[in-house]
Amino acid sequence: MVHTMMPIARSIALGLAAALTLAYMGLAIGLGPQGQEGQFYQQLICELALLLSASGIGLYYRALTERAHRNTFAGTRTCLEQRVKLECEREQQESLLLSVIPAYIAAEKKKCANLYLVNED
């Protein structure tokens, strides 16, 4: 849960996971039964393996999530860059058109092009 649910740096999450695991192990050993130590330590080793594997799975999930976020951000940035570039090219095309033909003819051509695009949808 430390790795997947808390919005903290990976190094801090690792430190918290290690501290929680050590605290649990220390508390379990300190409050452990006085009799059947063999079975108790076997159970403690199983619980340690469970905690370590849960931490590993959390780290893996976090790495995959961060990679997906980076890919999404890169895709969005690329899309925005292309849109800005297209808008600049459109403005250059319009200024070139206005420099070649009179403004009223260019406005009529633009109006016809917009009607064509609306009818196409």
N, C-alpha and C positions, 0 to 999 in steps of 0.2 A: 504494500500500500504506500510506503514511503516513496517508492520509485515512480509509481503510476499516478497517484492522486495529488501529491503535493507539488506545487509549482516552485521548486527550489533547484539549485544547481546540482549536477550529478555528483560532484565530490561531497557536498553536504548530505545528499541522500545516502550515499555509501557510508559516510560516517554515522549517520543516524541508524541505518540498518545494522551496522556492526555493533553500535552501542546497545541497541535494543536486544540483539541476539546475545551479546555478552551479559547484559543485565538479566535476561531470562535464564540463561544457563547458571549464573551465579546464584540467583534466587532459588532455582530448582535444586541446586547442589546444597545450598544452605538449609533449605527446608525439607530436604529429602528424607525418606524413611530410614529409620535406624536398623531395620531388619534386612530384608532382601535387597542387598546392594547390587548384586549381579543383574537381576532383572531391572532394577532401577536405572543402572548405567546403560543397559541396552536400550531402554526406552528413551533415555536422554540422548543417546547417539542418534536414534531415529528422529527425534524431534529436532536435533541440530541439522540433520540432513534435510528435513522438511523445510526448516527456516532458510537454509542456504539455497536450496532449489527454488523456493519462492522468491528470494532476492534475485537470483539469476534470471528467472522468468520475468520479473519486474524490470530488470535492466534491459532485457531483450525487447520487451514490449515498448519501453521508453525509447530505445534506439530506433525501432521501426516507426514509431509515432513522430519522432523528430525528423526522420528522413522524409516521411510523407509531408510534413509541414514545409520542409525546405523545398521539396519538389513543387508543391502547390504554390509557394511564394514565387519560385523561379518562373513557373508557367504564367502566373498573373503578371509579373513584371514584364515578361516577353510580350504578352498580349497588349499591355499598356504602351510599351515602346513601339510596337507595330502600329497601334492606333494613332499615336502622336505622329509617327512618320507618315502615315497615310493622310492625316489631316494637313500636314505641311506640304505634301505633294499636291493635294487638292487645292490649297491656297495658291501654290505656284502655278498650277494649271489655270486657275481662274484669273490670276493677274496676267499671265501670258495671253489668255484669250481676250481680256480687256485691252491689252496693248495692241492687238492685231485688228479687232473689229470694234465697231461702235458699241457703246454701253447698252443701248436699247435692244440691239440684236442679241447681245450676249445674255441679257435678262430674259428675252423670249426663249432662247435656246435652253437656258437653265430651267425655265418654267416647264418646257416640254420634256426635258430629261426627268424632272421630278414627277410629272404626271405618268411618264412611262414606268418609273420605279414603283409608284403606288399601284398602278394597274397590274404590274408583274407579281406583286405579293398576293 
